[in-house]
């Protein structure tokens, strides 16, 4: 699947700047080994038979003075990351050493690589598909081990294989139909309409399974956003700290301690979740800083996949609680009753009284919010109750995690269901799915309107070709330069 070759040599530092044991530089393009040998004498005379053999030497400046002690690994096309001739140089970590070596490579004729250009060359040379290239970015940006595993499967080519399987079925059918069009004046066996319908329906089912995978793929790739919301001093910051298992937010008995939003990543069922501790909401902020904090809280609420609305179970529900709750009427949410450790535990009668109190609180709130309960009753225990928690003792936190997972529908996930990872992939797959539906609709329309004649092979072929175009766009075979630049421009330099 060769697409394009590049003639110039590019170079970049592939590791982050800063203090470290090692740094890695990459050099790629025709003549890379010869160019680098001008700085590292041990590479002089290296040929394909020496591919992947590590050499040790000192890198020299233009006056043959040593710059840095290095090791280097030469690669020859097509067996390298870019499928081009390539050298990887390993030196001591730190900004100075790697920068000095990069400057020397530029003086020898290399140019500084653009963001993502090494991976872009791997794509242009045909070593990887566009979906695999996007999996590289997903692996780098993975926010959980599960996200990393999903990216690894796509990097291995699983999404490409699924798409290629659909393309093959459609291409075979298209070949049959176009042969019938080309030889319409001759007596050849026509493909039965029922057979055409069965093939398209089968490929449509495959496309639907891939399309649905975006629900999980998006969550693994971008993560979910959850905002903790409530009036001042109900325990929002304490909950953040408890879920993180460390003191991230300042917690005091003084209302309004949190005056800005605090965000941290946690994992729930292996999915990355961006948890936001928000400033307490009230009718009016006492100063401009608090007012800005509350506006940021409102912004977080609008952008969240789920809102955790907190009330203080150790004190009566207030008008302030209800006013905040009314403002959440269009948001998916769970209601949490915090500080249950402050309610005496002892006799069963007191426990029953506490549960009755929580049920009463929920009933009062649910009259203000028609969407409660926020998750399917079959997915949770006691769906009509508030989730009672204590950040101090961790009571109820596991149930809270289960309720969040159920709300986000994480329980049905497996790695086979997380194929589509980017919005670009989703929209390309959606367009392919829609054209297959249109092809089926054309078959059904023809059957109803002209019972004795077959549907137009030309029209069906048009839809099938359009489907192939969209699938080709997904894997990168019919993708514009602007789209490629947009994808690879988000990569780090050196990848």
C-alpha positions in Angstrom: 0.0 0.0 0.0 2.7 2.4 -1.0 1.5 6.0 -1.3 4.3 8.5 -1.3 8.0 8.8 -0.6 9.8 11.8 1.0 13.2 13.0 -0.3 14.4 15.1 2.6 15.9 14.1 5.9 14.1 15.1 9.1 15.3 15.2 12.7 13.8 15.8 16.1 14.2 15.0 19.8 11.6 12.3 20.5 11.7 12.6 24.3 10.3 15.4 26.5 12.7 18.2 27.5 14.0 18.4 31.1 16.3 16.3 33.4 16.3 12.6 32.7 18.6 9.7 32.4 18.4 9.5 28.6 17.1 11.4 25.6 16.4 10.0 22.1 16.7 11.7 18.8 15.2 10.5 15.6 16.5 11.0 12.0 14.6 9.8 9.0 14.7 10.0 5.2 16.9 8.8 2.3 20.6 9.1 3.2 19.9 9.4 7.0 22.7 6.9 7.9 25.3 8.7 5.8 24.2 12.1 7.1 24.4 11.0 10.8 27.8 9.4 10.1 29.1 12.9 9.6 28.6 13.3 13.3 29.0 9.8 14.6 32.1 8.1 13.0 31.1 4.6 14.1 28.3 4.7 11.5 30.6 5.3 8.5 30.4 2.4 6.1 27.2 1.1 7.6 25.0 -0.9 5.2 21.7 -2.8 5.2 23.6 -5.8 6.7 24.2 -3.7 9.8 20.6 -2.8 10.3 19.4 -2.5 13.9 23.0 -3.1 15.2 23.7 -0.6 18.1 26.9 1.3 17.9 28.7 3.3 20.6 30.8 6.4 19.9 31.2 10.1 20.6 29.3 12.6 18.5 31.7 15.1 17.0 31.3 18.8 16.1 32.5 20.3 12.8 36.0 20.5 14.2 36.0 16.8 15.2 35.7 17.7 18.9 33.5 15.5 21.0 30.1 16.9 21.8 28.5 13.9 23.7 28.8 10.2 24.3 26.1 8.4 22.3 24.7 5.1 21.1 23.0 4.9 17.7 20.8 2.3 15.9 20.6 2.4 12.1 17.5 1.2 10.2 17.0 0.6 6.5 13.8 0.8 4.5 11.2 -0.7 4.9 12.0 -2.1 8.3 11.8 1.1 10.4 9.1 3.1 12.2 8.7 5.4 9.1 9.5 2.6 6.6 12.4 4.8 5.5 16.1 4.8 6.2 16.3 6.0 9.8 18.7 6.4 12.8 17.8 6.7 16.4 20.4 8.3 18.7 20.5 7.9 22.4 22.3 10.4 24.6 22.3 11.7 28.1 19.1 13.3 29.3 18.7 17.0 29.7 18.1 19.9 27.3 21.7 20.8 26.5 22.9 17.5 25.2 20.0 16.7 22.9 19.8 20.3 21.6 23.5 20.3 20.7 23.1 17.1 18.8 20.1 18.3 17.0 21.8 21.6 16.0 24.7 19.5 14.6 22.3 17.3 12.6 20.8 20.5 11.1 24.2 21.8 10.2 24.8 18.5 8.3 21.7 19.0 6.2 18.7 17.7 8.2 15.7 19.8 8.8 13.6 20.0 12.0 10.6 17.6 11.8 7.1 19.0 11.9 4.7 17.7 14.6 3.8 14.1 13.9 5.9 14.0 10.8 7.5 10.6 11.6 4.1 9.0 12.0 2.8 10.8 8.9 5.7 9.4 6.9 4.8 5.9 8.2 1.3 6.5 6.9 2.4 8.0 3.6 4.8 5.1 3.0 1.9 2.6 3.5 3.3 1.0 6.7 0.3 1.9 8.7 -3.3 3.0 8.0 -4.7 6.4 9.1 -6.7 4.6 11.9 -3.4 3.1 13.1 -1.7 6.5 13.1 -4.5 7.9 15.2 -4.0 5.0 17.6 -0.5 6.1 18.1 -1.8 9.5 19.3 -4.4 7.7 21.5 -1.6 5.6 23.1 0.4 8.6 23.9 -2.6 10.4 25.4 -4.1 7.4 27.2 -5.4 8.4 30.6 -6.0 4.8 31.8 -4.5 1.3 31.3 -7.8 0.3 29.6 -7.5 3.2 27.2 -3.9 2.1 26.4 -5.0 -1.4 25.7 -7.8 -0.2 23.3 -5.3 2.0 21.5 -2.8 -1.0 21.2 -5.5 -3.1 19.5 -6.2 -0.4 16.9 -2.4 0.1 16.5 -2.2 -3.6 15.8 -4.8 -3.0 13.0 -8.1 -4.3 14.4 -10.2 -1.4 13.3 -8.6 -1.5 9.9 -9.4 -5.2 9.6 -13.0 -4.7 10.5 -13.4 -1.9 8.0 -11.5 -3.8 5.3 -13.8 -6.8 5.8 -16.9 -4.5 5.2 -15.2 -3.0 2.2 -14.4 -6.4 0.7 -18.0 -7.5 0.9 -19.3 -4.3 -0.7 -16.6 -4.3 -3.4 -17.5 -7.9 -4.4 -21.2 -7.0 -4.7 -20.3 -3.8 -6.6 -18.2 -5.9 -9.1 -21.2 -8.2 -9.7 -23.6 -5.3 -10.3 -21.2 -3.4 -12.6 -20.6 -6.5 -14.6 -24.4 -6.7 -15.1 -24.5 -3.1 -16.2 -21.6 -3.5 -18.6 -23.1 -6.6 -20.2 -26.8 -5.7 -19.9 -27.4 -6.4 -23.6 -26.2 -10.0 -23.3 -27.8 -12.9 -21.7 -26.0 -13.3 -18.3 -27.4 -14.5 -15.0 -28.5 -11.5 -12.9 -27.8 -11.5 -9.2 -31.2 -12.1 -7.4 -32.6 -9.0 -5.7 -32.9 -11.1 -2.5 -29.2 -11.9 -2.6 -28.3 -8.2 -3.1 -30.5 -7.3 -0.1 -29.0 -10.0 2.1 -25.4 -8.9 1.3 -26.1 -5.2 1.9 -28.0 -6.1 5.1 -25.1 -8.2 6.4 -22.6 -5.4 5.8 -25.0 -2.9 7.4 -25.1 -5.0 10.5 -21.3 -5.0 10.7 -21.2 -1.2 10.1 -23.7 -0.7 12.9 -21.6 -2.7 15.4 -18.5 -0.6 14.5 -20.6 2.6 14.7 -21.9 1.7 18.2 -18.3 1.2 19.4 -17.8 5.0 19.4 -19.8 5.2 22.7 -17.0 3.4 24.4 -14.2 4.5 22.2 -14.9 8.2 22.8 -15.1 7.6 26.6 -11.7 5.8 26.6 -10.1 8.4 24.4 -11.5 11.6 25.7 -12.8 10.5 29.1 -16.0 11.5 30.9 -16.6 14.7 32.8 -18.3 14.7 36.2 -19.0 17.8 38.3 -19.5 17.8 42.0 -22.1 20.5 42.8 -23.9 21.8 45.9 -24.1 24.7 48.3 -21.1 25.7 50.3 -19.7 23.3 53.0 -21.7 20.2 52.0 -18.5 18.2 51.5 -17.7 18.5 47.8 -13.9 18.9 48.3 -13.9 16.1 50.9 -15.5 13.8 48.3 -12.9 14.8 45.7 -10.1 14.0 48.1 -11.8 10.7 49.1 -12.2 9.5 45.5 -8.6 10.5 44.8 -7.3 8.9 48.0 -5.2 12.0 48.7 -5.6 15.6 49.8 -5.9 17.6 46.6 -8.5 20.2 47.7 -8.3 22.4 50.8 -11.0 21.4 53.3 -12.1 23.6 56.2 -15.3 24.2 58.2 -15.4 27.7 56.6 -18.1 27.9 53.9 -16.8 29.0 50.5 -13.2 27.6 51.0 -13.3 26.4 47.3 -13.6 29.6 45.2 -12.5 28.1 41.9 -12.8 24.7 40.1 -10.4 21.9 40.8 -10.0 19.1 38.3 -8.4 15.7 38.6 -8.5 12.4 36.7 -9.7 9.2 38.3 -10.6 5.8 36.9 -14.0 4.1 37.1 -14.2 0.6 35.6 -11.0 1.4 33.8 -12.4 4.5 32.1 -10.8 7.9 32.7 -13.1 10.4 34.4 -12.3 14.0 34.9 -13.7 14.9 38.3 -14.3 18.6 39.0 -14.7 20.1 42.5 -16.8 23.2 42.0 -17.3 26.4 44.1 -20.4 26.4 46.2 -23.4 27.9 44.5 -25.5 30.6 46.3 -27.7 33.5 45.3 -25.0 36.1 45.4 -21.2 35.8 45.8 -19.7 37.9 48.6 -17.1 39.3 46.2 -16.0 39.3 42.6 -13.7 36.3 43.0 -16.4 34.2 44.4 -18.8 35.3 41.6 -16.3 34.3 39.0 -15.9 30.9 40.7 -19.6 30.3 40.7 -19.8 31.2 36.9 -17.1 28.6 36.3 -19.2 26.1 38.3 -22.1 26.8 36.0 -19.9 26.3 32.9 -18.7 22.9 34.3 -22.3 21.8 34.9 -23.1 22.5 31.2 -20.1 20.6 30.0 -20.4 17.5 32.2 -21.7 14.0 31.3 -23.0 13.7 34.9 -23.5 16.0 37.9 -23.1 14.7 41.5 -25.5 16.9 43.4 -24.6 16.9 47.1 -26.7 17.7 50.2 -25.7 17.5 53.9 -27.5 14.6 55.5 -26.7 15.8 59.0 -28.8 18.9 58.6 -32.2 19.8 57.1 -32.5 20.4 53.4 -32.5 24.2 52.7 -34.1 26.5 50.2 -30.6 27.0 48.9 -30.3 23.3 48.1 -33.7 23.3 46.3 -32.7 26.5 44.3 -29.5 24.8 43.1 -31.4 21.6 42.3 -33.9 23.5 40.2 -31.0 24.9 38.1 -30.0 21.3 37.3 -33.3 20.3 35.9 -31.9 19.5 32.4 -28.8 17.7 33.5 -28.2 14.0 34.1 -27.4 13.6 37.8 -27.1 11.6 41.0 -28.1 12.9 44.4 -25.6 12.3 47.2 -26.3 12.7 50.9 -22.9 13.5 52.6 -21.6 13.3 56.2 -23.6 10.2 57.2 -20.9 9.6 59.8 -22.5 12.5 61.7 -25.8 10.6 62.1 -25.7 8.2 65.1 -25.6 4.6 64.0 -26.7 2.6 66.8 -30.1 1.0 67.1 -32.0 -0.3 64.1 -34.7 2.2 64.9 -32.3 5.1 64.4 -31.0 3.6 61.2 -34.6 3.3 59.9 -35.2 6.9 60.9 -32.1 7.9 58.9 -33.2 6.0 55.9 -36.6 7.5 56.1 -35.1 10.9 56.3 -33.0 10.3 53.2 -36.0 9.0 51.3 -38.0 12.1 52.3 -35.1 14.3 51.0 -35.1 12.4 47.7 -38.9 12.7 47.4 -38.7 16.5 48.0 -35.9 16.8 45.4 -37.5 14.5 42.8 -40.6 16.7 42.7 -38.4 19.4 41.3 -36.6 17.1 38.8 -38.6 14.9 36.5 -35.5 13.0 35.2 -34.9 11.3 38.5 -33.8 8.6 39.0 -30.9 9.4 36.6 -30.1 5.8 35.7 -32.1 2.7 34.8 -33.8 1.0 37.8 -32.6 -2.4 36.6 -29.0 -1.2 36.8 -28.9 -0.2 40.5 -30.1 -1.2 43.9 -32.8 0.9 45.6 -33.0 3.3 42.7 -35.4 5.6 44.5 -32.9 6.5 47.2 -30.3 9.1 47.6 -26.7 7.7 47.7 -25.6 8.1 51.3 -21.8 8.7 51.6 -19.1 9.7 54.1 -15.9 11.1 52.8 -14.4 10.7 56.3 -15.1 6.9 56.6 -15.4 6.1 52.9 -18.8 4.6 53.5 -20.9 4.5 50.3 -18.0 5.3 48.0 -18.0 1.9 46.3 -21.8 2.1 45.7 -21.2 5.6 44.3 -18.7 4.2 41.8 -21.1 1.5 40.8 -23.9 4.0 40.3 -21.6 6.2 38.2 -20.6 3.2 36.1 -24.2 2.3 35.6 -25.2 5.8 34.6 -22.4 6.0 32.0 -23.3 2.5 30.8 -19.8 1.2 31.4 -20.8 -2.2 32.6 -21.3 -3.7 29.1 -17.8 -2.7 27.9 -15.2 -5.1 26.5 -12.2 -4.3 24.4 -14.0 -5.6 21.3 -16.5 -2.8 21.6 -14.1 0.1 21.6 -13.0 0.5 18.0 -13.9 4.0 16.8 -11.8 6.4 18.9 -12.1 9.8 17.2 -14.9 12.1 16.0 -13.4 12.0 12.5 -13.6 8.2 12.4 -17.2 8.3 13.8 -18.5 10.7 11.1 -16.8 8.8 8.3 -18.4 5.5 9.6 -21.8 7.3 10.0 -21.8 8.5 6.4 -20.9 4.9 5.2 -23.7 3.5 7.4 -26.2 6.0 6.0 -25.4 5.2 2.4 -26.0 1.5 3.0 -29.4 2.3 4.5 -30.2 4.4 1.4 -29.2 1.4 -0.8 -31.6 -0.9 1.2 -34.3 1.8 0.9 -33.9 1.9 -2.8 -34.3 -1.9 -3.0 -37.5 -1.7 -0.9 -38.9 1.2 -2.8 -38.4 -0.6 -6.1 -40.0 -3.7 -4.8 -43.1 -1.8 -3.7 -43.5 0.6 -6.7 -42.6 -1.8 -9.6 -43.3 -5.3 -8.3 -42.2 -7.1 -11.5 -39.0 -5.2 -12.2 -35.6 -5.3 -10.5 -34.3 -2.1 -8.8 -31.8 -0.1 -10.8 -28.3 -1.6 -10.6 -26.9 1.8 -11.5 -28.5 3.5 -8.5 -27.5 0.7 -6.1 -24.0 0.8 -7.5 -23.8 4.5 -6.9 -24.7 4.1 -3.2 -22.1 1.3 -2.8 -19.3 3.3 -4.4 -20.2 6.2 -2.1 -20.0 3.8 0.9 -16.6 2.6 -0.2 -15.4 6.3 -0.5 -16.5 6.9 3.1 -14.8 3.8 4.4 -11.7 4.7 2.4 -11.7 8.1 4.1 -11.9 6.4 7.5 -8.7 4.3 7.0 -7.0 7.1 5.0 -7.1 6.0 1.4 -9.4 8.8 0.2 -8.4 11.6 2.7 -7.5 15.2 1.8 -4.3 16.9 2.7 -6.1 19.3 5.0 -7.5 16.4 7.1 -4.0 14.8 7.3 -2.4 18.0 8.4 -5.1 18.5 11.1 -4.6 14.9 12.4 -0.8 14.9 12.5 -0.5 18.5 13.6 -1.8 17.4 17.0 1.1 15.0 17.5 4.1 15.9 19.5 7.3 16.7 17.6 9.5 13.6 17.3 6.5 11.1 16.9 
